[in-house]
Amino acid sequence: MTDKIVVLVTCSSAEEASRIAHALVERRLAACVNIVDGVQSVYRWKGAVEEAAERLLLVKTARSHFEALQSAIRELHSYDVPEIVALPIVEGLEAYLGWIGTSIS
């Protein structure tokens, strides 16, 4: 198990996804953010089943940065309740995991 995580965040538009991704990397809260276009989400919101086209951010960071990362996303995001879900990176290329660490410190 490493201290590195991938955080999943969905965004309503390409502009919002790009703005959040750039801010997280510029603030050194993330080493890298991938923007995945073409995500179709089906979810329950306010008692109704909704469907929306979204963009998915894959944010690479460390657990020690999660609280600040979460705060920044909430500040920058248009959703009342943005998806912010952290998944552990159990194993990975040592050089890549090291790069994440040096990129966010």
C-alpha positions as CSV (number, residue, x, y, z in Angstrom):
1,M,0.0,0.0,0.0
2,T,1.3,3.5,-0.9
3,D,0.3,6.9,0.4
4,K,-0.8,7.9,-3.1
5,I,-4.4,8.1,-4.2
6,V,-6.5,8.7,-7.3
7,V,-9.5,11.1,-6.7
8,L,-12.5,10.8,-9.0
9,V,-14.4,14.1,-9.8
10,T,-17.1,14.6,-12.3
11,C,-17.7,18.0,-14.0
12,S,-20.5,19.4,-16.0
13,S,-18.5,20.9,-18.9
14,A,-15.1,20.7,-20.6
15,E,-14.4,24.3,-19.4
16,E,-15.1,23.4,-15.8
17,A,-13.0,20.3,-16.0
18,S,-10.0,22.1,-17.5
19,R,-10.3,25.0,-15.0
20,I,-10.3,22.6,-12.0
21,A,-7.6,20.4,-13.4
22,H,-5.3,23.4,-14.1
23,A,-6.0,24.9,-10.6
24,L,-5.2,21.6,-8.8
25,V,-1.9,21.2,-10.6
26,E,-0.9,24.8,-10.3
27,R,-1.6,24.8,-6.6
28,R,0.5,21.6,-6.3
29,L,-2.4,19.7,-4.9
30,A,-2.2,17.2,-7.8
31,A,0.7,15.9,-9.8
32,C,-1.5,15.1,-12.8
33,V,-5.2,15.3,-13.7
34,N,-6.6,13.3,-16.6
35,I,-9.8,14.6,-18.2
36,V,-12.0,11.9,-19.6
37,D,-14.6,13.1,-22.0
38,G,-17.8,11.3,-22.9
39,V,-18.9,10.1,-19.5
40,Q,-22.7,9.5,-19.3
41,S,-23.9,9.5,-15.7
42,V,-27.2,8.2,-14.4
43,Y,-27.9,9.2,-10.8
44,R,-30.6,10.0,-8.3
45,W,-30.9,13.7,-7.4
46,K,-33.7,15.3,-5.3
47,G,-35.9,12.2,-5.6
48,A,-35.7,11.8,-9.4
49,V,-33.5,9.7,-11.7
50,E,-31.4,12.0,-13.8
51,E,-29.0,11.6,-16.7
52,A,-26.2,13.9,-17.8
53,A,-23.1,14.1,-20.0
54,E,-20.1,14.8,-17.8
55,R,-16.3,14.8,-17.8
56,L,-14.4,12.7,-15.4
57,L,-11.2,13.9,-13.7
58,L,-8.7,11.4,-12.5
59,V,-6.6,13.3,-10.0
60,K,-3.3,11.8,-8.8
61,T,-2.1,13.0,-5.4
62,A,-1.2,11.8,-1.9
63,R,-3.5,11.2,1.1
64,S,-1.7,14.1,2.9
65,H,-3.1,16.5,0.3
66,F,-6.7,15.2,0.3
67,E,-8.3,17.7,2.7
68,A,-6.8,20.7,0.8
69,L,-7.7,19.1,-2.5
70,Q,-11.3,18.5,-1.4
71,S,-11.5,22.1,-0.2
72,A,-10.2,23.5,-3.6
73,I,-12.6,21.3,-5.6
74,R,-15.5,22.5,-3.5
75,E,-14.4,26.1,-4.0
76,L,-14.1,25.7,-7.8
77,H,-16.9,23.3,-8.6
78,S,-20.4,24.3,-9.8
79,Y,-22.2,21.4,-8.2
80,D,-23.9,21.7,-4.8
81,V,-22.5,18.2,-4.0
82,P,-19.6,17.4,-6.3
83,E,-18.3,13.8,-6.6
84,I,-15.0,13.7,-4.7
85,V,-14.1,10.0,-4.1
86,A,-10.5,8.9,-3.2
87,L,-9.2,5.5,-4.2
88,P,-6.0,4.1,-2.9
89,I,-3.1,3.3,-5.2
90,V,-2.1,-0.1,-3.9
91,E,0.9,-0.6,-6.1
92,G,2.6,1.3,-8.9
93,L,5.8,2.0,-10.8
94,E,8.1,3.3,-8.1
95,A,9.5,6.0,-10.3
96,Y,5.9,7.2,-11.1
97,L,4.8,7.2,-7.5
98,G,8.0,9.1,-6.6
99,W,7.2,11.7,-9.3
100,I,3.7,12.2,-7.8
101,G,5.4,13.0,-4.5
102,T,7.9,15.4,-5.8
103,S,5.3,17.2,-8.0
104,I,3.0,18.0,-5.1
105,S,5.6,19.0,-2.5
